[in-house]
Amino acid sequence: MKQQSLFLTLFFFLISMLAFGQDTETAEVVEKVEFKNISKGRTGFPEGQINSIAIDQNDTKWVATENGLVAFYADSTVRTFNRAGKYDSLIDKVSSIRFDDKGTIWLGTFSNDVVSVVNLDAYGEYIWHTEIPTFSNKSFYINAIDVDSKGGKWIATAEGGLWHIAANNKKTLYNQEYEPNIPSDKINAVTVDNDDVVWVGSSAGMFNIKNGKFRDAFDVTNSGYGYDNVLHIDLKPDGNLCVTALNRKGKQFLVCNQEMFQMSKRVTRSSSFRFNDVVVTPNESVWIAGNEGVIKFSKEAEPIFYDQDSGLVVSAVTALAYDINGDIWLGTSKEGLFKMQFKKIEVPKEAEIIAETEPVLAEVDLQDEKPEITLDTKIETKPIEIGKIEVPKIIFNKKEVKKGEAISLENIEFNIKSYSLNNAEGVQTLVNFMKENPKVRIEISGHTDKDPHPSHPSYARIAKQQMDLSRQRVETVYKYLVDRGIDPSRIEKKAYGGTKPLVKFNSAQNRRVEMKILDIE
């Protein structure tokens, strides 16, 4: 049996060597990109800037322009809605567009100093509209629209705050006058996730709203709370957010799934590149539109900048969308609508010349048998009886806490970027717990917003600031406990800064004090 096995091995080895030595032509598969101007020379397609693109389930491209709404159908026919009868003035200028779950169309429009939200059916026929109230010295130009699962519309306005229009048409305004936690009334972007959490990008940071109430604020580039100018927000298929933002110094960042990318000449070949739109495709590629071209970010490769060197000759790309085939659609400032198609082609390679060599085979004595190894030593084991150890239960704030388990203390709030308490209810709860459990030793640890990515230009400075802040906050809690009679020997202090965030973006969930039980005497 062993002789037969060795013979077969040698036979297949010789065959493979002979095949390997032959000259064979191979081909390298490369991806080629083509840009097709869809609107050029097409009757009925208006000139002017394209502000937004949305593609429905029938693969119709709905294009919002400065001169009306355009439907570009799958059969390549075009319909323009800018002069469509009684309500023509409503859709003279369309700034944003979004579909709801029923397939109807929601538009943000601006015409004759009137800002409106217009609802059309899936065929573009008028259903309903409402005007957004305007006040003096404020621009209510609609930058973005999204629709929640209850049919509520969320409207991002240029300087008039965030508006909500419920299914019963009741309007609610979210701005600094009515909600002081909102960092700015200049709203650039709005997106609603699958849990109906409303994510809002403003000129002074990002915030979110849940069940109609302000929930949290975020500083996405870690440059300091409230300084980011968040321009665009889009959701990845796995639910993570991709955000484009400018920090205090005007540097541009893409923040996506906890990774941060700073725009640079290496990517864009132009220091004047500016964000105009962002979209995340199902394969999790992130596309950014800007002047002169678009940038593609993906996990597998370096960023790619498509501009005139790639065949895209435009002054600026202003809007992005992707269709059911995975093709990218580009709206431009004045050159019209483009389709970006990807084709895989084979490029022949020259045949490789490989030197043939005769295999050198070692002599094998087929009669050689390896001695059988046996183990005669016997190992005897005695059963070990393990007594049951009773661990005392520790209850904190009506919940059982195990030794070594870290829990976030509720109702402990600090002023922004400060270690002074503005809510000490949670610290007093800890005082009461320590007095009720005199044999317990604890560790209190301080945490801040997430540290920036190590590539951040100010990483070292920000990380140190956050470590110092967490240390000072722990000292505040420690002093509160000791001043109320808790033995200092029962408390250990730790500061972690932004090294152990609970969530990916900066959040109140990260800015916390934790308690861990070390010993129970």
Secondary structure, 3 states (H helix, E strand, C coil): CHHHHHHHHHHHHHHHHHHHHCCCCCEEEEEEEEEEECCCCCCCCCCCCEEEEEECCCCCEEEEECCEEEEECCCCCEEECCCCCCCHHHHCCEEEEEECCCCCEEEEEEECCEEEEEEECCCCCEEEEEECCCCCCCCCCEEEEEECCCCCEEEEECCCCEEEECCCCCEEEECCCCCCCCCCCCEEEEEECCCCCEEEEECCEEEEEECCEEEEEECCCCCCCCCCEEEEEEECCCCCEEEEEECCCCCEEEEECCEEEECCHHHHCCCCCCEEEEEECCCCCEEEEEECEEEEECCCCCCEEECHHHCCCCCEEEEEEECCCCCEEEEECCCCEEEEEEEEEEEECCCCCCCCCCCCCCCCCCCCCCCCCCCCCCCCCCCCCCCCCCCCCEEECCEEECCCCEEECCCCEECCCCCCEEECHHHHHHHHHHHHCCCEEEEEEEECCCCCCCCCCCHHHHHHHHHHHHHHHHHHHHHHHHHCCCCHHHEEEEEEECCCCCCCCCCCCCCEEEEEEEEEC
